[in-house]
Amino acid sequence: MKSVGNESSGVCQSMSSILPGFPGARANVTRTLGGMTETNTATAVREQLAALEDPRVRAVNERHGDSHGVNLTKLRAVAKAAGRDEAAAAELWSSGDVAAQLVAILMLRPKDRDAEGYDAMLREAGSPKAHDWLVAYLVKKSPSAEPLRQRWIADPDPVVASAGWALTTERVAKQPEGLDLDGLLDTIEAEMRDAPDRLQWAMNSCLGEIGIRDASRRARVLDIGERLGVLEDYPTPPGCVSPYVPIWVPEIVRRNES
């Protein structure tokens, strides 16, 4: 089981004139990027990413399902130099290249896409990292977060459903009012053990968040975690907290109380 997110308390068509989810996007723009003037920001970004490609970085990333070889600090610097640019972001995203998609996410603001646009982007995300960044940096902060949460959590695609669970975990942490927490626990109890990796991780994160935030349901959360045994043997580096709920929840509660 690979980690696909952070502990919450302690994660196409060719560009012509318009792309799905990118209303009114046009490809040709002029911008100075990295000291070099380009007539197409997306082209300049791709050239810089190609120059930054490192086989050693790629080897590490590919072990986690991310097929790109650009150091993330340098990738962020490329995005910062490019600035906010919806048209260039649309072109970079539609390329399908993982590093280009990551830069595209950083070039957008949460309000730049509607629910349909984000739904299309999620289904086109070319790697776990692009999926996670899209949800964390844009969707969670967008006006479409709640309707997408409701849509995605029931999606038959487990990768899409995992995004719905990630948004649900966010709501448990920040705005639990109106959520059917017992219903969520029922679903987790019935489905988490046999869920695919990404979906299992997202459901486990939600389970843990409920246990951390809701003392009245904590005993049930710990019981579910112990009986299912999900991530019990997850390799945890020194100084980090295991994502195994019977270890994770009490430790975070202890830290919060101290």
C-alpha positions as CSV (number, residue, x, y, z in Angstrom):
1,M,0.0,0.0,0.0
2,K,1.5,3.3,-1.1
3,S,0.9,6.5,0.8
4,V,-1.2,8.8,-1.4
5,G,-1.8,11.6,0.9
6,N,-0.9,13.4,4.1
7,E,-2.4,12.6,7.5
8,S,-5.1,15.1,7.9
9,S,-4.3,15.9,11.5
10,G,-0.8,15.2,12.1
11,V,-2.7,14.1,0.8
12,C,-7.9,14.8,-23.9
13,Q,-8.6,16.9,-26.5
14,S,-5.9,18.9,-28.3
15,M,-5.8,22.6,-27.6
16,S,-7.6,24.6,-30.3
17,S,-9.7,27.5,-29.1
18,I,-11.6,25.9,-26.2
19,L,-11.1,22.8,-24.0
20,P,-13.6,21.0,-21.9
21,G,-13.4,22.5,-18.4
22,F,-11.3,25.4,-19.7
23,P,-13.9,27.9,-20.9
24,G,-12.5,30.3,-23.5
25,A,-8.9,29.1,-23.2
26,R,-6.7,30.2,-26.1
27,A,-3.2,28.8,-26.6
28,N,-1.2,31.8,-27.9
29,V,0.0,34.2,-25.3
30,T,3.2,36.2,-24.7
31,R,5.1,36.1,-21.5
32,T,8.7,36.4,-20.2
33,L,9.6,33.1,-18.6
34,G,12.9,32.4,-16.9
35,G,14.4,35.4,-18.6
36,M,13.4,34.3,-22.1
37,T,10.4,35.7,-24.0
38,E,8.2,33.2,-25.6
39,T,5.1,33.6,-27.7
40,N,3.6,30.5,-26.0
41,T,3.9,30.1,-22.3
42,A,3.0,26.5,-22.4
43,T,5.9,25.8,-24.9
44,A,8.3,27.6,-22.6
45,V,7.2,25.6,-19.6
46,R,7.6,22.3,-21.4
47,E,11.1,23.3,-22.6
48,Q,12.1,24.1,-19.0
49,L,10.7,20.9,-17.7
50,A,12.5,18.9,-20.3
51,A,15.8,20.6,-19.3
52,L,15.2,19.8,-15.7
53,E,14.5,16.1,-16.3
54,D,16.6,14.0,-14.0
55,P,16.7,10.2,-14.4
56,R,17.4,9.7,-10.7
57,V,14.3,11.7,-9.7
58,R,12.3,9.8,-12.3
59,A,13.3,6.5,-10.9
60,V,12.2,7.5,-7.4
61,N,8.9,9.0,-8.7
62,E,8.0,6.0,-10.8
63,R,8.2,3.8,-7.8
64,H,5.2,5.8,-6.5
65,G,3.3,5.8,-9.8
66,D,4.4,9.3,-10.9
67,S,6.1,9.1,-14.3
68,H,8.1,12.3,-14.3
69,G,11.7,13.2,-13.5
70,V,11.5,16.8,-12.3
71,N,12.5,17.9,-8.8
72,L,9.3,19.3,-7.2
73,T,11.1,22.4,-5.8
74,K,12.4,23.2,-9.3
75,L,9.0,22.4,-10.8
76,R,7.3,24.9,-8.4
77,A,9.8,27.5,-9.4
78,V,8.9,27.0,-13.1
79,A,5.2,27.5,-12.2
80,K,5.9,30.6,-10.2
81,A,7.8,32.1,-13.1
82,A,5.0,31.3,-15.5
83,G,2.4,32.9,-13.2
84,R,-1.4,32.6,-13.3
85,D,-2.3,31.7,-16.8
86,E,-5.5,29.8,-17.6
87,A,-4.8,29.4,-21.3
88,A,-1.3,28.0,-20.8
89,A,-2.6,25.8,-18.0
90,A,-5.2,24.4,-20.3
91,E,-2.6,23.5,-22.9
92,L,-0.2,22.0,-20.3
93,W,-3.0,19.9,-18.8
94,S,-4.2,18.6,-22.1
95,S,-0.7,17.4,-23.0
96,G,-1.1,14.5,-20.5
97,D,2.5,14.9,-19.4
98,V,2.7,14.5,-15.6
99,A,5.2,17.3,-14.9
100,A,3.2,19.6,-17.2
101,Q,0.0,18.8,-15.4
102,L,1.5,19.6,-12.0
103,V,2.6,23.0,-13.3
104,A,-0.8,23.5,-14.8
105,I,-2.4,23.0,-11.3
106,L,-0.1,25.6,-9.8
107,M,-1.0,28.1,-12.5
108,L,-4.7,28.0,-11.7
109,R,-6.8,29.5,-9.0
110,P,-9.6,27.4,-7.3
111,K,-12.3,29.6,-8.9
112,D,-11.0,29.1,-12.4
113,R,-13.0,26.0,-13.1
114,D,-16.5,24.9,-12.4
115,A,-17.7,21.4,-11.3
116,E,-17.7,20.0,-14.8
117,G,-14.2,21.3,-15.5
118,Y,-12.8,19.8,-12.3
119,D,-14.6,16.5,-12.9
120,A,-13.0,16.3,-16.4
121,M,-9.6,17.2,-15.0
122,L,-9.8,14.5,-12.3
123,R,-10.5,11.8,-14.8
124,E,-7.7,13.0,-17.0
125,A,-5.1,13.2,-14.2
126,G,-2.0,11.3,-15.4
127,S,-0.6,10.3,-12.0
128,P,-1.4,10.0,-8.3
129,K,0.5,13.2,-7.6
130,A,-1.5,15.2,-10.2
131,H,-4.7,13.7,-8.7
132,D,-3.7,14.7,-5.1
133,W,-2.6,18.2,-6.1
134,L,-5.7,18.8,-8.1
135,V,-7.9,17.9,-5.1
136,A,-5.8,19.6,-2.4
137,Y,-4.8,22.8,-4.2
138,L,-7.9,23.5,-6.3
139,V,-11.0,21.4,-5.7
140,K,-11.0,21.7,-1.9
141,K,-10.8,25.5,-2.1
142,S,-13.3,25.9,-4.9
143,P,-17.1,26.7,-4.7
144,S,-17.7,23.2,-6.3
145,A,-16.1,21.2,-3.5
146,E,-19.3,20.0,-1.8
147,P,-21.2,19.1,-5.0
148,L,-18.2,17.3,-6.3
149,R,-17.8,15.5,-2.9
150,Q,-21.3,14.2,-3.2
151,R,-20.8,13.2,-6.8
152,W,-17.4,11.5,-6.5
153,I,-17.9,9.6,-3.3
154,A,-20.4,7.3,-5.1
155,D,-18.5,7.0,-8.4
156,P,-17.8,3.5,-9.6
157,D,-14.2,4.4,-10.5
158,P,-12.3,3.8,-7.2
159,V,-9.7,6.5,-8.1
160,V,-12.5,9.1,-8.5
161,A,-14.3,7.8,-5.4
162,S,-11.1,8.3,-3.4
163,A,-11.3,12.0,-4.3
164,G,-14.8,12.1,-2.9
165,W,-13.5,10.5,0.3
166,A,-10.7,13.0,0.5
167,L,-13.2,15.8,0.3
168,T,-15.3,14.1,3.0
169,T,-12.3,13.9,5.3
170,E,-11.9,17.6,4.8
171,R,-15.5,18.2,5.8
172,V,-15.2,16.0,8.9
173,A,-12.2,18.1,10.0
174,K,-13.6,21.6,9.2
175,Q,-17.4,21.4,8.8
176,P,-18.9,18.1,10.0
177,E,-22.4,19.6,10.6
178,G,-24.9,17.9,8.3
179,L,-22.7,14.8,7.6
180,D,-24.0,11.4,8.3
181,L,-21.0,10.2,10.3
182,D,-22.6,6.9,11.3
183,G,-23.5,6.2,7.7
184,L,-19.9,6.9,6.7
185,L,-18.7,4.5,9.4
186,D,-21.1,1.9,8.2
187,T,-19.7,2.2,4.6
188,I,-16.1,2.2,5.8
189,E,-16.8,-0.9,8.0
190,A,-18.4,-2.7,5.1
191,E,-16.0,-1.7,2.2
192,M,-12.6,-0.5,3.3
193,R,-10.9,-3.8,3.9
194,D,-11.3,-5.0,0.2
195,A,-11.1,-1.5,-1.4
196,P,-8.3,-0.8,-4.0
197,D,-5.3,0.9,-2.6
198,R,-6.1,4.6,-3.2
199,L,-9.7,4.3,-2.1
200,Q,-8.7,2.3,0.9
201,W,-6.2,5.0,2.0
202,A,-8.8,7.7,1.6
203,M,-11.4,5.8,3.5
204,N,-8.9,5.0,6.3
205,S,-8.1,8.8,6.5
206,C,-11.7,9.6,6.9
207,L,-12.1,6.9,9.6
208,G,-9.2,8.3,11.5
209,E,-10.4,11.9,11.2
210,I,-13.8,10.9,12.6
211,G,-12.0,9.2,15.6
212,I,-9.8,12.2,16.2
213,R,-12.6,14.8,16.0
214,D,-15.5,13.0,17.5
215,A,-15.0,11.6,21.0
216,S,-18.5,10.1,21.0
217,R,-17.7,7.8,18.1
218,R,-14.0,7.2,19.0
219,A,-14.6,3.8,20.5
220,R,-16.4,2.6,17.4
221,V,-13.7,4.0,15.1
222,L,-11.0,2.2,17.1
223,D,-13.0,-1.0,17.0
224,I,-13.4,-0.8,13.2
225,G,-9.8,-0.1,12.8
226,E,-8.7,-3.0,14.9
227,R,-11.1,-5.5,13.4
228,L,-10.3,-4.6,9.8
229,G,-6.5,-4.3,10.4
230,V,-6.1,-2.0,7.4
231,L,-2.5,-0.6,7.3
232,E,-1.6,-2.4,10.4
233,D,1.8,-3.4,8.9
234,Y,2.4,-0.2,7.0
235,P,6.1,0.7,7.1
236,T,6.4,3.9,9.2
237,P,9.6,5.9,9.3
238,P,11.0,6.9,12.7
239,G,9.4,10.0,14.1
240,C,6.2,9.5,12.0
241,V,2.8,8.2,13.2
242,S,1.5,5.0,11.7
243,P,-1.7,5.4,9.6
244,Y,-3.1,2.3,11.4
245,V,-6.1,3.8,13.1
246,P,-5.7,2.2,16.5
247,I,-2.2,3.7,16.7
248,W,-2.8,6.9,14.8
249,V,-6.0,8.2,16.5
250,P,-4.9,7.8,20.2
251,E,-1.6,9.4,19.4
252,I,-3.0,12.5,17.7
253,V,-5.7,12.8,20.5
254,R,-2.9,12.7,23.1
255,R,-0.9,15.4,21.3
256,N,-4.0,17.6,20.9
257,E,-4.8,17.2,24.6
258,S,-1.3,18.0,25.7
